[in-house]
């Protein structure tokens, strides 16, 4: 395998990655998540609850 062939494949990959990555970001940003409303807080429970506060924390912790 020559260096010319290897360089051509790298260029093709970078061209594809340069156009596919922004398209994937746009597709992910436009997809609206469908989630149910959070439950009200139950102060008598000692387990973690599904509230707006916990959803906001988990959304900010994603990376």
DSSP file (Angstrom, degrees, kcal/mol; ACC not computed):
  #  RESIDUE AA STRUCTURE BP1 BP2  ACC     N-H-->O    O-->H-N    N-H-->O    O-->H-N    TCO  KAPPA ALPHA  PHI   PSI    X-CA   Y-CA   Z-CA
    1    1 A X              0   0    0      0, 0.0     2,-0.1     0, 0.0     0, 0.0   0.000 360.0 360.0 360.0 132.1    0.0    0.0    0.0
    2    2 A X     >  -     0   0    0      1,-0.1     4,-1.5     4,-0.0     3,-0.1  -0.466 360.0-116.0 -92.3 164.4    1.5    3.3   -1.0
    3    3 A X  H  > S+     0   0    0      1,-0.2     4,-2.3     2,-0.2     5,-0.2   0.815 112.8  62.3 -67.2 -30.4    1.4    6.6    1.0
    4    4 A X  H  > S+     0   0    0      1,-0.2     4,-1.9     2,-0.2    -1,-0.2   0.908 104.1  47.2 -62.9 -41.7   -0.7    8.2   -1.8
    5    5 A X  H  > S+     0   0    0      1,-0.2     4,-2.0     2,-0.2    -1,-0.2   0.907 111.4  50.8 -66.6 -41.6   -3.6    5.7   -1.2
    6    6 A X  H  X S+     0   0    0     -4,-1.5     4,-1.9     1,-0.2    -2,-0.2   0.904 110.2  49.7 -64.0 -40.7   -3.5    6.2    2.5
    7    7 A X  H  X S+     0   0    0     -4,-2.3     4,-2.2     1,-0.2    -1,-0.2   0.865 108.2  53.3 -65.8 -37.3   -3.6   10.0    2.2
    8    8 A X  H  X S+     0   0    0     -4,-1.9     4,-2.3     2,-0.2    -1,-0.2   0.902 108.7  49.4 -65.3 -40.8   -6.6    9.8   -0.2
    9    9 A X  H  X S+     0   0    0     -4,-2.0     4,-2.3     2,-0.2    -2,-0.2   0.888 110.4  50.5 -66.7 -38.6   -8.6    7.7    2.3
   10   10 A X  H  X S+     0   0    0     -4,-1.9     4,-2.6     2,-0.2    -1,-0.2   0.916 110.4  49.5 -65.1 -42.1   -7.8   10.1    5.1
   11   11 A X  H  X S+     0   0    0     -4,-2.2     4,-2.4     1,-0.2    -2,-0.2   0.916 110.6  50.1 -63.4 -42.1   -9.0   13.0    3.0
   12   12 A X  H  X S+     0   0    0     -4,-2.3     4,-2.2     1,-0.2    -1,-0.2   0.901 111.2  49.2 -62.8 -40.4  -12.1   11.2    2.1
   13   13 A X  H  X S+     0   0    0     -4,-2.3     4,-2.9     2,-0.2     5,-0.2   0.922 111.2  48.8 -64.4 -43.9  -12.8   10.4    5.7
   14   14 A X  H  X S+     0   0    0     -4,-2.6     4,-2.1     2,-0.2    -2,-0.2   0.865 110.6  51.0 -66.8 -35.2  -12.2   14.0    6.8
   15   15 A X  H  X S+     0   0    0     -4,-2.4     4,-1.3     2,-0.2    -1,-0.2   0.932 113.5  45.1 -64.4 -44.5  -14.5   15.3    4.1
   16   16 A X  H  X S+     0   0    0     -4,-2.2     4,-2.7     1,-0.2     3,-0.3   0.911 114.2  48.4 -65.9 -42.6  -17.2   12.9    5.2
   17   17 A X  H  X S+     0   0    0     -4,-2.9     4,-1.9     1,-0.2     5,-0.3   0.856 107.8  56.4 -66.3 -34.6  -16.7   13.7    8.9
   18   18 A X  H  < S+     0   0    0     -4,-2.1     4,-0.5    -5,-0.2    -1,-0.2   0.799 117.5  33.1 -68.3 -28.6  -16.8   17.4    8.2
   19   19 A X  H  X S+     0   0    0     -4,-1.3     4,-1.0    -3,-0.3    -2,-0.2   0.764 118.6  50.9 -96.6 -29.3  -20.2   17.2    6.6
   20   20 A X  H  X S+     0   0    0     -4,-2.7     4,-2.3    -5,-0.2     5,-0.2   0.860 102.4  59.3 -78.9 -35.5  -21.8   14.4    8.6
   21   21 A X  H  X S+     0   0    0     -4,-1.9     4,-2.0    -5,-0.2     5,-0.2   0.937 107.2  44.1 -63.8 -48.6  -21.0   15.8   12.1
   22   22 A X  H  > S+     0   0    0     -4,-0.5     4,-2.3    -5,-0.3    -1,-0.2   0.880 113.2  53.2 -63.4 -34.3  -22.9   19.1   11.6
   23   23 A X  H  X S+     0   0    0     -4,-1.0     4,-2.1     1,-0.2    -1,-0.2   0.895 109.0  48.8 -66.3 -38.5  -25.8   17.2   10.0
   24   24 A X  H  X S+     0   0    0     -4,-2.3     4,-2.2     2,-0.2    -1,-0.2   0.873 110.5  51.1 -68.0 -36.7  -26.0   14.8   13.0
   25   25 A X  H  X S+     0   0    0     -4,-2.0     4,-2.2     2,-0.2    -2,-0.2   0.913 110.8  48.0 -66.8 -42.1  -25.9   17.8   15.5
   26   26 A X  H  X S+     0   0    0     -4,-2.3     4,-2.0     2,-0.2    -2,-0.2   0.908 111.7  50.1 -64.8 -41.2  -28.8   19.4   13.6
   27   27 A X  H  X S+     0   0    0     -4,-2.1     4,-1.0     1,-0.2    -2,-0.2   0.898 112.9  46.2 -64.5 -40.1  -30.8   16.2   13.6
   28   28 A X  H  < S+     0   0    0     -4,-2.2    -1,-0.2     1,-0.2    -2,-0.2   0.857 112.9  50.0 -70.9 -34.1  -30.3   15.7   17.3
   29   29 A X  H  < S+     0   0    0     -4,-2.2    -2,-0.2     1,-0.2    -1,-0.2   0.829 111.2  47.8 -74.6 -31.3  -31.1   19.3   18.1
   30   30 A X  H  < S+     0   0    0     -4,-2.0     2,-0.6    -5,-0.2    -1,-0.2   0.683  87.0  97.5 -84.8 -17.0  -34.4   19.3   16.1
   31   31 A X  S  < S-     0   0    0     -4,-1.0     2,-0.5    -5,-0.2    -4,-0.0  -0.616  70.5-144.8 -74.2 117.1  -35.6   16.0   17.6
   32   32 A X        -     0   0    0     -2,-0.6     2,-0.2     1,-0.0    -2,-0.1  -0.722  11.8-130.2 -87.0 122.7  -38.0   17.0   20.3
   33   33 A X        -     0   0    0     -2,-0.5     2,-0.8     1,-0.1    -1,-0.0  -0.502  12.9-143.7 -71.7 138.1  -38.0   14.6   23.3
   34   34 A X        +     0   0    0     -2,-0.2     2,-0.3     0, 0.0    -1,-0.1  -0.887  33.6 160.7-104.8 106.8  -41.4   13.4   24.4
   35   35 A X        -     0   0    0     -2,-0.8     2,-0.1     3,-0.0     3,-0.1  -0.916  37.1-115.8-126.6 152.8  -41.4   13.1   28.1
   36   36 A X        -     0   0    0     -2,-0.3     2,-0.1     1,-0.1     0, 0.0  -0.394  44.9 -86.9 -79.9 162.4  -44.2   13.0   30.7
   37   37 A X        -     0   0    0      1,-0.1    -1,-0.1    -2,-0.1     2,-0.1  -0.376  49.0-103.7 -69.0 148.2  -44.6   15.7   33.3
   38   38 A X        -     0   0    0      1,-0.1    13,-0.2    -3,-0.1     2,-0.1  -0.346  36.8-108.7 -71.1 154.1  -42.7   15.3   36.5
   39   39 A X        -     0   0    0     11,-1.9    13,-0.3     1,-0.1    -1,-0.1  -0.462  34.9-101.1 -80.3 153.8  -44.5   14.1   39.6
   40   40 A X        -     0   0    0     -2,-0.1     2,-0.2     1,-0.1    10,-0.1  -0.363  49.6 -88.7 -69.4 158.5  -45.2   16.4   42.6
   41   41 A X        -     0   0    0      8,-0.1     2,-0.7     1,-0.1    -1,-0.1  -0.496  32.8-156.9 -73.4 132.1  -42.9   16.2   45.6
   42   42 A X    >   -     0   0    0     -2,-0.2     3,-1.3     1,-0.1    -1,-0.1  -0.911   6.0-171.0-109.3 102.4  -43.9   13.6   48.2
   43   43 A X  T 3  S+     0   0    0     -2,-0.7    -1,-0.1     1,-0.3    -2,-0.0   0.675  80.4  63.3 -70.9 -17.2  -42.2   14.8   51.5
   44   44 A X  T 3  S+     0   0    0      2,-0.0    -1,-0.3     0, 0.0     2,-0.3   0.623  88.4  86.9 -82.2 -11.2  -43.2   11.6   53.4
   45   45 A X    <   -     0   0    0     -3,-1.3     4,-0.1     1,-0.1    -3,-0.0  -0.629  58.2-162.8 -90.4 146.8  -41.0    9.4   51.0
   46   46 A X        +     0   0    0     -2,-0.3     2,-0.2     2,-0.1    -1,-0.1   0.299  63.2  90.1-109.2   8.1  -37.3    8.8   51.6
   47   47 A X  S    S-     0   0    0      1,-0.1     2,-0.1     0, 0.0    -2,-0.1  -0.636  91.4 -84.4-101.2 162.4  -36.5    7.6   48.1
   48   48 A X        -     0   0    0     -2,-0.2     2,-0.3     1,-0.0    -1,-0.1  -0.415  50.8-152.6 -64.6 137.6  -35.4    9.6   45.1
   49   49 A X        -     0   0    0     -2,-0.1     2,-1.2    -4,-0.1     5,-0.1  -0.785  20.5-113.5-116.1 156.8  -38.3   11.1   43.3
   50   50 A X        +     0   0    0     -2,-0.3   -11,-1.9   -10,-0.1     2,-0.2  -0.743  59.4 145.6 -89.4  93.9  -38.9   12.1   39.7
   51   51 A X     >  -     0   0    0     -2,-1.2     4,-2.2   -13,-0.2     5,-0.2  -0.721  65.4-100.8-122.8 172.7  -39.4   15.9   40.1
   52   52 A X  H  > S+     0   0    0    -13,-0.3     4,-2.2    -2,-0.2     5,-0.2   0.868 122.0  54.9 -60.9 -36.3  -38.5   18.9   37.9
   53   53 A X  H  > S+     0   0    0      2,-0.2     4,-2.0     1,-0.2    -1,-0.2   0.931 109.4  44.5 -65.2 -46.5  -35.5   19.5   40.2
   54   54 A X  H  > S+     0   0    0      1,-0.2     4,-2.5     2,-0.2    -1,-0.2   0.875 113.0  51.9 -68.3 -35.6  -34.0   16.0   39.6
   55   55 A X  H  X S+     0   0    0     -4,-2.2     4,-2.2     2,-0.2    -1,-0.2   0.900 109.5  49.5 -65.9 -39.3  -34.7   16.1   35.9
   56   56 A X  H  X S+     0   0    0     -4,-2.2     4,-1.9     2,-0.2    -2,-0.2   0.888 111.5  49.7 -66.1 -38.0  -32.9   19.5   35.6
   57   57 A X  H  X S+     0   0    0     -4,-2.0     4,-1.6     2,-0.2    -2,-0.2   0.947 112.3  46.2 -65.5 -47.5  -29.9   18.0   37.5
   58   58 A X  H  X S+     0   0    0     -4,-2.5     4,-0.7     1,-0.2    -2,-0.2   0.861 111.3  53.0 -65.4 -34.6  -29.7   14.9   35.4
   59   59 A X  H  < S+     0   0    0     -4,-2.2     3,-0.4     1,-0.2    -1,-0.2   0.877 111.4  45.8 -66.8 -37.1  -30.0   17.1   32.2
   60   60 A X  H  < S+     0   0    0     -4,-1.9    -1,-0.2     1,-0.2    -2,-0.2   0.742 108.5  57.2 -77.5 -21.1  -27.1   19.3   33.3
   61   61 A X  H  < S+     0   0    0     -4,-1.6    -1,-0.2    -5,-0.1    -2,-0.2   0.609  85.2 101.9 -84.8 -12.0  -25.0   16.3   34.3
   62   62 A X     <        0   0    0     -4,-0.7    -3,-0.0    -3,-0.4    -4,-0.0  -0.413 360.0 360.0 -72.0 147.2  -25.1   14.7   30.8
   63   63 A X              0   0    0     -2,-0.1    -1,-0.1     0, 0.0    -4,-0.0   0.300 360.0 360.0-150.5 360.0  -22.2   15.1   28.6
